[in-house]
Amino acid sequence: MTGSAGAAGGARGGARRWGAAGPVLAVLLAAAVGGFLAGSVLGEGEVDVRQGLFLAAAFVLLGAGASAGVWWWNRRRAAKFGMSVGRYLRVGSQVRRGEAPDDPAERPAAVDIAVRMRRALGSSSRRRVWWLWLVGAGALLWFVSGVFLVVDGRYGRASYNLVLAGLLLVNPLTMRRRRRRLEAAERALGIPAPA
């Protein structure tokens, strides 16, 4: 009985480790694939595999560094509230979905996350007008250059430019939904609405 309970606990611990490593591995894989594709189509005329591998390695190193920095920051924030990183990230996901945690021990972390999210949304709304113009102009430039590349018959570079134009437009379009979800989480946590 004890052996099976220990094996089940070990399996759960292994699953948690892989569950935490899964997003990091996904980021590194996406960085490698994106870096290779970007590097191999940057050359004029033909695919450059060596340049693709070089940029893939550079993107993986940047992704690993960014993942390590985010993990360290989340570990520090989680330790402040006496919880594991996985638990802290689950609380953050609940707040981003507009929910409050049921466990009273998680509520201080949820309030802290909601306050930091409000601060970030507030600072972005103060810069919102010029920022929207800047993002819109950047998306327009990427889109127009993508169209010219399609006309020129360079479909790899054109698709890259069109994807970047689309990515620039995603963030402003999701801002209202994030604000509504944050307000729902603040109501559920009992945080007074900002003036």
C-alpha positions, -999 to 999 in steps of 0.1 A, spaced: 0 0 0 27 24 10 48 15 -21 19 22 -44 11 56 -27 48 65 -30 48 56 -67 16 76 -72 32 106 -55 64 102 -75 43 101 -107 24 132 -97 57 150 -89 71 140 -123 39 151 -141 41 185 -123 77 189 -134 68 181 -170 38 203 -167 60 232 -157 86 223 -183 61 219 -211 56 257 -217 93 263 -216 100 235 -241 72 249 -263 88 284 -262 122 270 -271 108 248 -299 89 278 -314 120 299 -311 141 273 -329 115 269 -357 109 306 -360 146 314 -360 153 288 -386 125 300 -409 134 336 -404 171 330 -410 167 307 -440 144 331 -459 162 363 -451 187 357 -479 177 369 -514 169 343 -540 175 310 -522 172 293 -488 202 296 -466 203 267 -442 235 278 -424 220 313 -417 188 295 -406 206 273 -381 226 303 -368 194 323 -361 177 293 -347 205 289 -321 204 326 -313 166 325 -309 168 295 -286 195 312 -265 173 343 -262 142 322 -254 161 302 -228 173 334 -212 139 350 -212 123 318 -198 149 317 -170 143 353 -161 105 349 -160 109 317 -139 131 335 -114 108 364 -112 77 342 -106 96 321 -81 105 352 -61 69 365 -62 55 330 -52 80 328 -23 67 362 -10 33 345 -6 46 312 6 35 291 -24 50 271 -51 56 286 -86 30 263 -101 4 273 -76 12 310 -81 9 307 -119 -25 289 -115 -37 319 -93 -25 343 -120 -43 323 -147 -75 325 -126 -72 363 -123 -66 367 -160 -97 347 -167 -117 370 -144 -120 346 -115 -110 346 -78 -94 316 -61 -116 297 -36 -87 290 -12 -83 319 13 -45 313 14 -43 322 -23 -63 354 -21 -34 377 -11 -15 366 -41 -45 371 -63 -50 406 -50 -14 414 -57 -16 400 -92 -48 420 -99 -33 452 -86 -2 448 -108 -24 440 -138 -44 471 -131 -13 492 -129 0 478 -162 -34 484 -179 -36 519 -165 -1 529 -177 -10 515 -212 -42 534 -213 -24 567 -205 0 560 -235 -29 544 -255 -35 572 -281 0 576 -294 7 539 -289 -23 529 -311 -11 553 -338 24 538 -336 12 502 -337 -13 510 -365 15 526 -386 38 497 -380 12 472 -390 4 492 -421 41 493 -431 45 456 -426 13 449 -445 21 471 -475 57 457 -477 41 422 -476 18 430 -505 47 444 -525 67 412 -518 37 391 -530 36 411 -562 73 406 -566 69 368 -562 89 365 -529 62 346 -509 84 335 -480 93 371 -471 58 383 -478 42 357 -454 67 368 -427 58 404 -431 20 397 -432 23 376 -400 42 404 -382 15 429 -393 -12 406 -378 8 402 -346 10 439 -342 -28 442 -344 -36 414 -319 -26 432 -288 -49 463 -291 -78 442 -302 -76 421 -270 -72 450 -246 -109 455 -240 -114 418 -232 -85 418 -207 -99 449 -190 -134 433 -186 -119 401 -172 -97 421 -148 -128 441 -136 -146 408 -130 -116 394 -109 -115 427 -89 -152 424 -81 -148 388 -70 -118 397 -49 -135 427 -33 -110 453 -47 -126 487 -51 -130 499 -86 -104 526 -97 -116 562 -98 
